[in-house]
Amino acid sequence: MRKHSWSAQLKARLEKPSHSRELFQLKSPPEALVAALVAESGYTVGTMPKLIAAPTVIQAAGNKPKRIEEFAGRVNSGHSQVSVARMTSPEGWIEPGQRPEFEEITVVLRGLVRVEHHGGVLDVRQGQAVVTAPGEWVRYSTPEAEGAEYVAICLPAFSPGTVHRDQ
């Protein structure tokens, strides 16, 4: 009798309507984890990694020019559930306040990003991150001389229609 590989087991289980109950019945725990992640992602077994060769540069809101390079999201890759963008903003940049419908995780690579919110102000420095919740009012700025470089991850993906900027 031929032994099935874990990928064949996974594929067979995902093709059944009752796959969610059977995902963790695979023979080893790492395989069960992979199966659960694949099922949750919506990707099918056998898909290949997708190279994103370059970001799309997007115009930014704010008082000074800021560079937004979207690697994954609605514009560059067609992702609607997540967006990942690298931001480079100059000293003194400030954007309008906003109350977005998405969660935003900001990881500062260089400099300082100031996050104003109804409860006060957070200064997020190189090597730190901040998470803002959907519906929370925030305003981002980069007040220090060197400006800042940071990565913003939005869940679901950023959209001009869901950011709800102050007028």
Phi and psi in degrees as GROMACS dihedral restraints (atoms count N, CA, C in turn):
[ dihedral_restraints ]
;  ai    aj    ak    al  type     phi  dphi    fc
    3     4     5     6     1   -81.7    20    10
    4     5     6     7     1   133.3    20    10
    6     7     8     9     1   -83.0    20    10
    7     8     9    10     1   130.6    20    10
    9    10    11    12     1   -78.7    20    10
   10    11    12    13     1   143.0    20    10
   12    13    14    15     1   -74.3    20    10
   13    14    15    16     1   163.1    20    10
   15    16    17    18     1   -62.9    20    10
   16    17    18    19     1   -33.6    20    10
   18    19    20    21     1   -68.2    20    10
   19    20    21    22     1   -35.5    20    10
   21    22    23    24     1   -67.6    20    10
   22    23    24    25     1   -40.3    20    10
   24    25    26    27     1   -61.4    20    10
   25    26    27    28     1   -44.6    20    10
   27    28    29    30     1   -61.3    20    10
   28    29    30    31     1   -47.8    20    10
   30    31    32    33     1   -60.2    20    10
   31    32    33    34     1   -45.0    20    10
   33    34    35    36     1   -62.2    20    10
   34    35    36    37     1   -40.7    20    10
   36    37    38    39     1   -71.1    20    10
   37    38    39    40     1   -37.4    20    10
   39    40    41    42     1   -69.6    20    10
   40    41    42    43     1   -25.1    20    10
   42    43    44    45     1   -77.5    20    10
   43    44    45    46     1   -14.6    20    10
   45    46    47    48     1   -86.9    20    10
   46    47    48    49     1   144.0    20    10
   48    49    50    51     1   -60.1    20    10
   49    50    51    52     1   -28.6    20    10
   51    52    53    54     1   -94.7    20    10
   52    53    54    55     1    24.5    20    10
   54    55    56    57     1   -58.1    20    10
   55    56    57    58     1   -31.7    20    10
   57    58    59    60     1   -63.1    20    10
   58    59    60    61     1   -34.1    20    10
   60    61    62    63     1   -73.8    20    10
   61    62    63    64     1   -25.7    20    10
   63    64    65    66     1   -96.3    20    10
   64    65    66    67     1    -7.8    20    10
   66    67    68    69     1   -55.4    20    10
   67    68    69    70     1   -40.8    20    10
   69    70    71    72     1   -89.9    20    10
   70    71    72    73     1    11.6    20    10
   72    73    74    75     1   -94.0    20    10
   73    74    75    76     1     5.5    20    10
   75    76    77    78     1   -67.1    20    10
   76    77    78    79     1   163.6    20    10
   78    79    80    81     1   -71.7    20    10
   79    80    81    82     1   -26.2    20    10
   81    82    83    84     1  -131.3    20    10
   82    83    84    85     1   149.1    20    10
   84    85    86    87     1   -57.1    20    10
   85    86    87    88     1   -43.6    20    10
   87    88    89    90     1   -59.9    20    10
   88    89    90    91     1   -36.0    20    10
   90    91    92    93     1   -67.3    20    10
   91    92    93    94     1   -36.8    20    10
   93    94    95    96     1   -64.8    20    10
   94    95    96    97     1   -40.7    20    10
   96    97    98    99     1   -63.5    20    10
   97    98    99   100     1   -46.7    20    10
   99   100   101   102     1   -58.3    20    10
  100   101   102   103     1   -44.2    20    10
  102   103   104   105     1   -60.6    20    10
  103   104   105   106     1   -44.6    20    10
  105   106   107   108     1   -64.6    20    10
  106   107   108   109     1   -42.9    20    10
  108   109   110   111     1   -65.0    20    10
  109   110   111   112     1   -42.3    20    10
  111   112   113   114     1   -62.3    20    10
  112   113   114   115     1   -45.8    20    10
  114   115   116   117     1   -62.3    20    10
  115   116   117   118     1   -41.4    20    10
  117   118   119   120     1   -70.4    20    10
  118   119   120   121     1   -32.7    20    10
  120   121   122   123     1   -73.6    20    10
  121   122   123   124     1   -23.9    20    10
  123   124   125   126     1    88.7    20    10
  124   125   126   127     1    -5.9    20    10
  126   127   128   129     1   -79.0    20    10
  127   128   129   130     1   155.3    20    10
  129   130   131   132     1   -97.7    20    10
  130   131   132   133     1   156.8    20    10
  132   133   134   135     1   -63.4    20    10
  133   134   135   136     1   135.7    20    10
  135   136   137   138     1    99.4    20    10
  136   137   138   139     1    -4.3    20    10
  138   139   140   141     1   -71.8    20    10
  139   140   141   142     1   153.8    20    10
  141   142   143   144     1  -103.1    20    10
  142   143   144   145     1   156.3    20    10
  144   145   146   147     1   -58.7    20    10
  145   146   147   148     1   147.1    20    10
  147   148   149   150     1  -112.9    20    10
  148   149   150   151     1   120.1    20    10
  150   151   152   153     1   -77.7    20    10
  151   152   153   154     1   132.2    20    10
  153   154   155   156     1  -103.8    20    10
  154   155   156   157     1   101.2    20    10
  156   157   158   159     1   -67.5    20    10
  157   158   159   160     1   -31.8    20    10
  159   160   161   162     1  -159.8    20    10
  160   161   162   163     1   154.0    20    10
  162   163   164   165     1   -80.8    20    10
  163   164   165   166     1   166.6    20    10
  165   166   167   168     1  -101.7    20    10
  166   167   168   169     1   131.6    20    10
  168   169   170   171     1   -84.0    20    10
  169   170   171   172     1   129.5    20    10
  171   172   173   174     1  -119.7    20    10
  172   173   174   175     1   141.3    20    10
  174   175   176   177     1   -68.0    20    10
  175   176   177   178     1   138.2    20    10
  177   178   179   180     1  -104.7    20    10
  178   179   180   181     1   154.2    20    10
  180   181   182   183     1   -86.3    20    10
  181   182   183   184     1   153.6    20    10
  183   184   185   186     1   137.0    20    10
  184   185   186   187     1   175.8    20    10
  186   187   188   189     1   -81.6    20    10
  187   188   189   190     1   -16.6    20    10
  189   190   191   192     1  -135.4    20    10
  190   191   192   193     1   159.3    20    10
  192   193   194   195     1   -63.4    20    10
  193   194   195   196     1   134.2    20    10
  195   196   197   198     1  -132.0    20    10
  196   197   198   199     1   141.1    20    10
  198   199   200   201     1   -95.7    20    10
  199   200   201   202     1   125.4    20    10
  201   202   203   204     1  -115.5    20    10
  202   203   204   205     1   122.2    20    10
  204   205   206   207     1  -114.2    20    10
  205   206   207   208     1   103.1    20    10
  207   208   209   210     1   -84.5    20    10
  208   209   210   211     1   119.3    20    10
  210   211   212   213     1   -89.0    20    10
  211   212   213   214     1   -47.6    20    10
  213   214   215   216     1  -131.0    20    10
  214   215   216   217     1   138.0    20    10
  216   217   218   219     1   157.4    20    10
  217   218   219   220     1  -169.6    20    10
  219   220   221   222     1   -61.3    20    10
  220   221   222   223     1   -36.7    20    10
  222   223   224   225     1   -82.8    20    10
  223   224   225   226     1   -53.2    20    10
  225   226   227   228     1   -83.3    20    10
  226   227   228   229     1   -36.3    20    10
  228   229   230   231     1  -125.8    20    10
  229   230   231   232     1    -5.8    20    10
  231   232   233   234     1    80.9    20    10
  232   233   234   235     1    10.4    20    10
  234   235   236   237     1   -76.1    20    10
  235   236   237   238     1   129.2    20    10
  237   238   239   240     1  -104.3    20    10
  238   239   240   241     1   -16.3    20    10
  240   241   242   243     1   -94.3    20    10
  241   242   243   244     1   -13.7    20    10
  243   244   245   246     1  -154.0    20    10
  244   245   246   247     1   146.2    20    10
  246   247   248   249     1  -132.1    20    10
  247   248   249   250     1   144.5    20    10
  249   250   251   252     1  -132.0    20    10
  250   251   252   253     1   120.1    20    10
  252   253   254   255     1  -138.3    20    10
  253   254   255   256     1   144.0    20    10
  255   256   257   258     1   -98.9    20    10
  256   257   258   259     1   130.5    20    10
  258   259   260   261     1  -113.1    20    10
  259   260   261   262     1   140.4    20    10
  261   262   263   264     1  -130.1    20    10
  262   263   264   265     1   114.9    20    10
  264   265   266   267     1  -125.4    20    10
  265   266   267   268     1   147.7    20    10
  267   268   269   270     1   -83.5    20    10
  268   269   270   271     1   170.3    20    10
  270   271   272   273     1   -56.5    20    10
  271   272   273   274     1   134.9    20    10
  273   274   275   276     1    83.1    20    10
  274   275   276   277     1     3.3    20    10
  276   277   278   279     1   -71.0    20    10
  277   278   279   280     1   139.5    20    10
  279   280   281   282     1  -147.0    20    10
  280   281   282   283     1   137.8    20    10
  282   283   284   285     1  -106.8    20    10
  283   284   285   286     1   162.4    20    10
  285   286   287   288     1   -61.2    20    10
  286   287   288   289     1   152.7    20    10
  288   289   290   291     1   -61.7    20    10
  289   290   291   292     1   159.3    20    10
  291   292   293   294     1  -150.9    20    10
  292   293   294   295     1   159.0    20    10
  294   295   296   297     1  -133.4    20    10
  295   296   297   298     1    76.4    20    10
  297   298   299   300     1   -72.7    20    10
  298   299   300   301     1   156.6    20    10
  300   301   302   303     1   -86.2    20    10
  301   302   303   304     1    -0.4    20    10
  303   304   305   306     1  -115.4    20    10
  304   305   306   307     1   155.9    20    10
  306   307   308   309     1   -78.4    20    10
  307   308   309   310     1   141.4    20    10
  309   310   311   312     1  -128.5    20    10
  310   311   312   313     1   129.4    20    10
  312   313   314   315     1  -112.3    20    10
  313   314   315   316     1   121.7    20    10
  315   316   317   318     1  -116.8    20    10
  316   317   318   319     1   122.9    20    10
  318   319   320   321     1  -112.3    20    10
  319   320   321   322     1   119.0    20    10
  321   322   323   324     1   -87.5    20    10
  322   323   324   325     1   122.5    20    10
  324   325   326   327     1   -93.0    20    10
  325   326   327   328     1   -33.0    20    10
  327   328   329   330     1  -153.8    20    10
  328   329   330   331     1   139.3    20    10
  330   331   332   333     1    84.6    20    10
  331   332   333   334     1  -150.5    20    10
  333   334   335   336     1  -137.2    20    10
  334   335   336   337     1   132.8    20    10
  336   337   338   339     1  -112.2    20    10
  337   338   339   340     1   123.5    20    10
  339   340   341   342     1   -95.3    20    10
  340   341   342   343     1   131.4    20    10
  342   343   344   345     1  -119.2    20    10
  343   344   345   346     1   109.1    20    10
  345   346   347   348     1   -87.7    20    10
  346   347   348   349     1   141.9    20    10
  348   349   350   351     1  -148.1    20    10
  349   350   351   352     1   171.9    20    10
  351   352   353   354     1   -61.4    20    10
  352   353   354   355     1   -23.7    20    10
  354   355   356   357     1   -91.0    20    10
  355   356   357   358     1    -4.2    20    10
  357   358   359   360     1   146.7    20    10
  358   359   360   361     1  -141.9    20    10
  360   361   362   363     1  -138.3    20    10
  361   362   363   364     1   137.7    20    10
  363   364   365   366     1  -117.0    20    10
  364   365   366   367     1   131.9    20    10
  366   367   368   369     1  -102.7    20    10
  367   368   369   370     1   116.2    20    10
  369   370   371   372     1  -107.5    20    10
  370   371   372   373     1   119.1    20    10
  372   373   374   375     1  -105.9    20    10
  373   374   375   376     1   171.0    20    10
  375   376   377   378     1   -46.2    20    10
  376   377   378   379     1   130.3    20    10
  378   379   380   381     1    86.8    20    10
  379   380   381   382     1    -1.3    20    10
  381   382   383   384     1  -112.1    20    10
  382   383   384   385     1   167.6    20    10
  384   385   386   387     1  -140.6    20    10
  385   386   387   388     1   161.5    20    10
  387   388   389   390     1  -137.2    20    10
  388   389   390   391     1   146.0    20    10
  390   391   392   393     1  -121.1    20    10
  391   392   393   394     1   126.0    20    10
  393   394   395   396     1  -112.3    20    10
  394   395   396   397     1   142.8    20    10
  396   397   398   399     1   -90.2    20    10
  397   398   399   400     1   153.1    20    10
  399   400   401   402     1   -57.8    20    10
  400   401   402   403     1   138.7    20    10
  402   403   404   405     1    85.3    20    10
  403   404   405   406     1    -7.4    20    10
  405   406   407   408     1   -85.6    20    10
  406   407   408   409     1   132.8    20    10
  408   409   410   411     1   -76.4    20    10
  409   410   411   412     1   130.2    20    10
  411   412   413   414     1  -143.5    20    10
  412   413   414   415     1   157.2    20    10
  414   415   416   417     1  -141.1    20    10
  415   416   417   418     1   128.0    20    10
  417   418   419   420     1  -100.8    20    10
  418   419   420   421     1   146.1    20    10
  420   421   422   423     1  -154.4    20    10
  421   422   423   424     1   164.3    20    10
  423   424   425   426     1  -130.2    20    10
  424   425   426   427     1    88.6    20    10
  426   427   428   429     1   -81.8    20    10
  427   428   429   430     1   -17.0    20    10
  429   430   431   432     1   -84.3    20    10
  430   431   432   433     1   161.2    20    10
  432   433   434   435     1   -55.1    20    10
  433   434   435   436     1   -35.8    20    10
  435   436   437   438     1   -86.3    20    10
  436   437   438   439     1    -1.2    20    10
  438   439   440   441     1    68.9    20    10
  439   440   441   442     1  -150.5    20    10
  441   442   443   444     1  -157.9    20    10
  442   443   444   445     1   155.2    20    10
  444   445   446   447     1  -126.5    20    10
  445   446   447   448     1   131.1    20    10
  447   448   449   450     1  -153.5    20    10
  448   449   450   451     1   164.5    20    10
  450   451   452   453     1  -113.8    20    10
  451   452   453   454     1   131.5    20    10
  453   454   455   456     1  -113.3    20    10
  454   455   456   457     1   129.7    20    10
  456   457   458   459     1  -117.9    20    10
  457   458   459   460     1   121.8    20    10
  459   460   461   462     1  -115.3    20    10
  460   461   462   463     1   134.7    20    10
  462   463   464   465     1  -129.1    20    10
  463   464   465   466     1   112.6    20    10
  465   466   467   468     1   -66.5    20    10
  466   467   468   469     1  -177.8    20    10
  468   469   470   471     1   -58.1    20    10
  469   470   471   472     1   147.9    20    10
  471   472   473   474     1   -56.8    20    10
  472   473   474   475     1   142.9    20    10
  474   475   476   477     1  -150.2    20    10
  475   476   477   478     1   136.7    20    10
  477   478   479   480     1   -56.6    20    10
  478   479   480   481     1   -28.7    20    10
  480   481   482   483     1   -77.7    20    10
  481   482   483   484     1   -12.1    20    10
  483   484   485   486     1  -116.9    20    10
  484   485   486   487     1     5.0    20    10
  486   487   488   489     1   -87.1    20    10
  487   488   489   490     1   -28.6    20    10
  489   490   491   492     1    50.4    20    10
  490   491   492   493     1    67.8    20    10
  492   493   494   495     1   -75.7    20    10
  493   494   495   496     1   150.0    20    10
  495   496   497   498     1   -62.0    20    10
  496   497   498   499     1   147.7    20    10
